């Protein structure tokens, strides 16, 4: 595949184009900002509860292993097809640009219309929840007589979306400068948590309870639930792939950014869990366990400071997420497989402005939902309609197009995609509510398919073109 050089400001024939300005340090920064969102700070107690004690570290390890295997798949595909849109471009090429690939890539865009804004909304909701830790009045309804109505936290979450849209409404140089500042806050939050925990560690609290690894049905159910949450928290190591059209030397930069991000974040997550579990007993954890631990060890003012930094981290994650996902409908629209308006680039700053505002606007709506209601469904939908298709797809592409230039090849192929498949299937079938969530994913797929085939019939595209 031919990789175009850095685009001139005016693009080809005066038409604005994306510019390759993202190097390895910035790529790793954007990935880590997405990965270390509010998730690991608020889901740690959920993983501990699912596993029943300090053996919850196993859930993080299994999640890291799945992320490594899946990351190798993203690294090969991203280096071979460094285009805006990431998975959209991968699925289109794997399954046929003028064949079934149009349908499958359309399905990816369809599920992304609400799964990506849900991800963004989860970060904004987490931001608002930690704000209520500092200002409890935010939990009250806007209208006192409307107890079940809109709360101030929902309005704050939606307002956070508006602010992030405004911050991203600029050129890539300015965005990368902001990204580095946000990344510094993320690292400060992790640093304070690790310092507070490891300087007050009680190793006795890290002892694994007797019979913790009994390998009973209950054990595997708990491990499945913990792994699902850990998988959600690791998401983001592939963010650079969605920005593939703006990455310098993508054949080298994309694989390195993916693998470095996974390694660094996995180490940070495991260290953070040890630091918190070594101070607060597993049975005493609540949703604000991280802030509680810092307040208990370093004092109330430090607890307030870490709550502020966790809010900063949530904000940074949504910033990176919206930046990456706004490129996906843009890529699909350029390809004629989505609404044409999303192909618009800002004439001076050269970013997909319509896609950015649309995705951010939908996220604002989802800020009025509860976070706990969407995480599991979000993970399952993505696994069924994206991740499984990519694991199978990377092997299909090796068979169909062995001549394709692959700057990076999966290590120990085909073990990583096969192991990632096994891990994702384990998440799907091991939990009590798995059947309902899988049905939801199938419904999303069915509705998206119906829309695609109706649209394809009107446009005389695959598969109707075959009947002409």
C-alpha positions, 0 to 999 in steps of 0.5 A: 500500500502506498503511503502519501507524504505529508499533505500540503496545507491546501491538499491536492488541487486545493482540497483540504486533506488530513496532515501527517503531524503525529509522531511516536511520542504524541501517538503514545500520549493520545493512546494513554490518555484514552486508556487511563480515563476515569474507568480504572479509578471507579471500576477497581471496586467492581473488579474486587467485588466480582472476584471476592478479594485481592485475587482480583489482580487476576482479572487485570492480568487476563485483561492485559493478556487479551489486550496484548493479543488484540493489540498485535492484530491492531498493530499489523492492520494499522501499519498495513492500512494507515488511514483515517477511520481505523477499523472501518478501513480494515473491515472494508479491505478485509472483506472486499471494498466492493463486496461484503466489506461494504456491509460489514464496514457499514455495520461498524459505523452503525454501532459506532454511532451510539457506542462511541458516544456512550464511551465518551459519555461514560468519561463525562459522567465519571467526571461529574460523579467525582465533581459531586465528591467535591460538591455533594450538592451536584447530586440533587435534582435540578428541580427539587419537586422533580426527584426522578428528573435531571440532576446537576451532574448530568448537566455538568457532564453534558457541559463537559462535552461542549467544552471538549468539542470547543477544544478540539475545534482547531488544527492538529498542532494546537491539539497536540500541545493541549494533549501534552498538558492533559497527559501531564495531569494524567501521569500526576494522578497515577503518581500520587496514587502509587506514592500514597499506596506504596508508602503505606502498604500493608502486605497482609491485606494482599493475601489471597483468601483460601480456596480463591482459585477453586475453579468452580463455576462461580470462580469463572463467572467472577473472572468473566465479569472482572475481565469484562471490566478490565477490558473496558479499562484497557480500551484505547491502545488502538486510538492511533489507528483511527488517526492513521491518516495523520501519523508520520511514518505509520508503518513504524509509529503505529505498531510501536505506539500500540504495544508501548501503550499496552505495556506501560498502562498494564504496569500502571494498572497492576501497580495501582491495584496493589497500592489500593488493595494494600491499604483498604481491605477488599470488603471496605471498598466503595466507588471512591476507593482511590480518593479514600485511600489517598485521603486516608494516607496523605490527608483530606487535602490530598484526597481533594487533590486526587479527586480533581486529578481524576476529573482531569483524567476523565476529561483527558480521556474523552478529549482523546476519544472524541478526537479519534472517533470523529475520523471514522464517519469522515473516512466512511463518508469519503468512501461513499459508505456514509452520509456525504456531509460527514466528509467535510473538512474545516477549510482552514484547520483541516479536521473533520468538523461535521463529524466532530460536532455530530459525535460530540452532540450525541455524547451529550444526549447519552450524558443523561443515562446512568453509567452502570447501565451501559458498560457491559452492553457497550463491551459486548456490542463492540466485541461482536460487531468489531473485535471478533470480525477483526481477529478473523479478518486478519487471518482472512487477509493473510490468505487473500492478500499474501502480497500486501505490504506489511511493515509489521507482522504479528509475532507468533502468528496465528496464536495472538488472534486465536487467543484474543478470539478465545478471550473475547468469547470467554467474556461473552459466555461466562457472565450471568447476563451474557445472553441478554447482552448478546441478544442486544448486540444481535439486534443492533447488527440486525437493524444495521444490516436492514438499513444497509441492504435497503440503502444498497438496493436504492444505490445499486450496491452490493449485493444487488449489483450482482443481480443486474 
